Amino acid sequence: MKSDAPLDFDAETMRQMGYRVVDLLVDYWQHLPVRPLGQRADRIALEKLLNEPTPQQPQHFETVLDEFLQKVLPNIIKVDHPRYFAFVPAPNDYVGVLADFISAGMNVFVGTWMVGAGATQVEQVVIRWLCNWFGLPESAGGLFVSGGSVANLVCLAAARQQYPDALTHGRVYYSDQTHSCVARAWRVLGLREEQLCVLPADDNFQIPLDALAEQIRRDRDTGWLPFCVVANAGTTNTGAVDPLNALAELCEAEGLWLHADGAYGAAAILTEEGKQRLQGIHRLHSLAIDPHKWLYQPMMAGCAIVREFEHLRTAFRILPPYLQDKERGAVGVDLCDYGVELSRNFRALKVWMSLKTHGVEAFRQSMEWNLHLARVAEQAIRQLPHWKIVSPATMGIVAFRYEPSDRSAEQADALNRALVDAMLEDGFALVSSTVLRGRVALRMCTLNPRATEADVFETVRRLNQFAQRL
Ligand SMILES: Cc1ncc(COP(=O)(O)O)c(C=O)c1O
């Protein structure tokens, strides 16, 4: 029943609506493993199904919810499905989901200390936990942003700001395995294409150190100002981590800012494999890390972390008159001064509540399981004739390729691409493809803690079965 205020419901109706949604979600999660992954929908069909003019007449919430369930949900590929091994899976934690509900429900504003002090402090606490995981000093700090793309952008803005001549003749360095959001960030920050030096990765998909050092030297000789290296702390393609210690040596010697994109991989610092691979991470000037990836949080949770928190303020702070009230009285950190957003929701709440509810050990164990599953996948693939491991299990990603002896490399490329389509058609599981060393490869990213060994075996079995038929 609607109350007098046209947008409001009475308390009982609100409760019923909320309970219905919780029941729906719990049911959804319980049945997810036996449901298909969802389909790649046809655009014309979806336009027909969903396009309509702005609704004029009210409908029951239940009716609208049913419409979502009938028309929208089947046309979404479930990135939280335990057999979604494509791209970067996004399994989310129930506590995080509830925290997002609270954050939206109270519409907590975390832009200024004046309005959002408690939430700001929680955000700072979570960032400090992360900084401690990485061994970053007390001066380090950061903030939550929407995800890895913005986290990299925010960190790189701080880097650019520290080098006054960066825009005119600065040059930055990273490998060809680096996520495209880094190139986009530099574009947004005003660097020209020729200022981006992209080095072909070595056989281990890492940035080649000697070539990098040589390039920096040559660039100085020809009038460039080398000012930043972007390292990978877990590439999307293969999970490769660049040699952070060696890069830190080089950047210290050359006076360069060392940033790492750890959007995907940095959280693996909690695991044994991650600790080994991420050695030197404590020496970075800045780091992007996404709790919405490997800390299992609902989407829209990336973090930009810098070694000197003040560098973000230098890069971003502007004080307009309509915000002057925040400068008086009890002042603390105004997070709007440290990034690109003024209106900021309470993204840190999900990580805070999730880590407190489960304890960090539960996360560590889940991540170790993810790493184990990638090794299981690698072993299973190695058993099969005509399949080749292109990159062994690294940080939860294994890359491989079907390469029958009677097909050319180009034909094998087409075959491997077709295998993704066959998986999509089948709906049981999904892997994605990429290009490694110039050839198409498949990759499985085993990041879902609810995935089982049986899920991995059956996915590999089906891939092989489809390969025989193509
Ligand atoms: C290594 C890496 N960096 C950056 C990103 C971009 O992150 P987002 O999609 O959260 O913007 C991704 C996304 O998968 C990634 O894997």
Ligand as a Chemical Component Dictionary entry (heavy atoms), coordinates in Angstrom:
data_LIG
# 
_chem_comp.id                   LIG 
_chem_comp.type                 NON-POLYMER 
_chem_comp.pdbx_formal_charge   0 
_chem_comp.three_letter_code    LIG 
# 
loop_
_chem_comp_atom.comp_id 
_chem_comp_atom.atom_id 
_chem_comp_atom.alt_atom_id 
_chem_comp_atom.type_symbol 
_chem_comp_atom.charge 
_chem_comp_atom.model_Cartn_x 
_chem_comp_atom.model_Cartn_y 
_chem_comp_atom.model_Cartn_z 
_chem_comp_atom.pdbx_ordinal 
LIG C1 C1 C 0 45.236 -6.085 -14.183 1  
LIG C2 C2 C 0 43.989 -5.264 -14.358 2  
LIG N1 N1 N 0 44.071 -3.923 -14.301 3  
LIG C3 C3 C 0 42.990 -3.130 -14.448 4  
LIG C4 C4 C 0 41.754 -3.668 -14.679 5  
LIG C5 C5 C 0 40.576 -2.760 -14.854 6  
LIG O1 O1 O 0 39.803 -2.833 -13.684 7  
LIG P1 P1 P 0 38.282 -2.337 -13.673 8  
LIG O2 O2 O 0 37.567 -3.224 -14.636 9  
LIG O3 O3 O 0 37.867 -2.567 -12.253 10 
LIG O4 O4 O 0 38.259 -0.925 -14.055 11 
LIG C6 C6 C 0 41.625 -5.062 -14.773 12 
LIG C7 C7 C 0 40.315 -5.664 -15.046 13 
LIG O5 O5 O 0 40.177 -6.849 -15.166 14 
LIG C8 C8 C 0 42.759 -5.878 -14.584 15 
LIG O6 O6 O 0 42.691 -7.212 -14.648 16 
# 
loop_
_chem_comp_bond.comp_id 
_chem_comp_bond.atom_id_1 
_chem_comp_bond.atom_id_2 
_chem_comp_bond.value_order 
_chem_comp_bond.pdbx_ordinal 
LIG C1 C2 SING 1  
LIG C2 N1 SING 2  
LIG C2 C8 DOUB 3  
LIG N1 C3 DOUB 4  
LIG C3 C4 SING 5  
LIG C4 C5 SING 6  
LIG C4 C6 DOUB 7  
LIG C5 O1 SING 8  
LIG O1 P1 SING 9  
LIG P1 O2 DOUB 10 
LIG P1 O3 SING 11 
LIG P1 O4 SING 12 
LIG C6 C7 SING 13 
LIG C6 C8 SING 14 
LIG C7 O5 DOUB 15 
LIG C8 O6 SING 16 
# 
